[in-house]
Amino acid sequence: MEVASSPSNKKAQPQHDPERSRWTSRLAFYFAAIGSAVGFGNVWRFPSLVYEYGGGAFFIPYVLALLLIGIPLLVLEFALGQYYETGDVNVFGGIHKRLRGVGLSSIACGYMLVTYYSMLLAWVANAFFDSFGDNFWAQPLVTGSDAKAYFYNEIIGMSTLGPDNRPTRIVGKNVGYALLTWFIVYLCIAFGIQWTGRITYFTMGLPIVLLFVFLGRALTLPGSDLGVDEYIRDANWEVLTDRPEVWSKAVSQIFFSIGVTFGIMTAYASHCKRNEHAFTNACVVAISNSLFSFISGFAVFAALGHLASLEALDSVKDLEYTSFGLV
């Protein structure tokens, strides 16, 4: 009893902030956390890793990384955020005042991530609205190579690069869409956590709907079964021993995809009640993120199988199945 009531222990207890804003519902928190986890890596990187590293065999290191590293780290971040009711800087400062720099560095990493992700979103917005015009996309029998070249040269603007690959002009559309992206980011966070939670019903709900729309459409295309077979059915178990880098690839995918160590999840959890079930929340967020990746793989490789059949190819491996090659 003397230890429990000692001044040093009392000092270590963070003060509860009754005025701190809270999520409107647990679903809003889930949508925000899952939305921050799900991104380009789920669609661009995960399916290509599965295909490159043995198909179904890749799920062995991936699931182990999820269970042994991803979920435990997410539980830790949720628990710290709920307990201290603040972001990474004050969380690590609460552990020890000299650790504030750790929290600050995680926020700096998150900011650097946003700076290039916002430009990726600007390119996506440019390509999306450009696809409604009577232009390149309206041509019949557009090949994957043609689409990729158009995206690089006209959407990104690489056709204007000089002989030394240095830019020679500003692409006006991309500047406009970049400003639009940052304005939308501002609107999502400017009016408090409760409005952010409401906005996530759309920003996370719409991608889920679109994913299943794309999945349904891709699976009905001729040749889609070829892509699905190569994505998941043809497992190469020897890759687990012959290519040991598969284990580090799985761990890096879990780290980057869930979004741990960026301070995002700690900040989101700080707006939950202190007695929330951190373990349950972490499992829901992490598993939902992995399910989105898994389902995305079927949509991506079904479409690639169709493209391979159009180009009279025997295998998806003859196509570019990652990054901008998916355009």
Summary of the structure (lengths in Angstrom):
residues: 327
radius of gyration: 22.6
end to end distance: 65.0
largest distance: 80.5
contacts: 993
relative contact order: 0.21
helix: 73%
strand: 0%
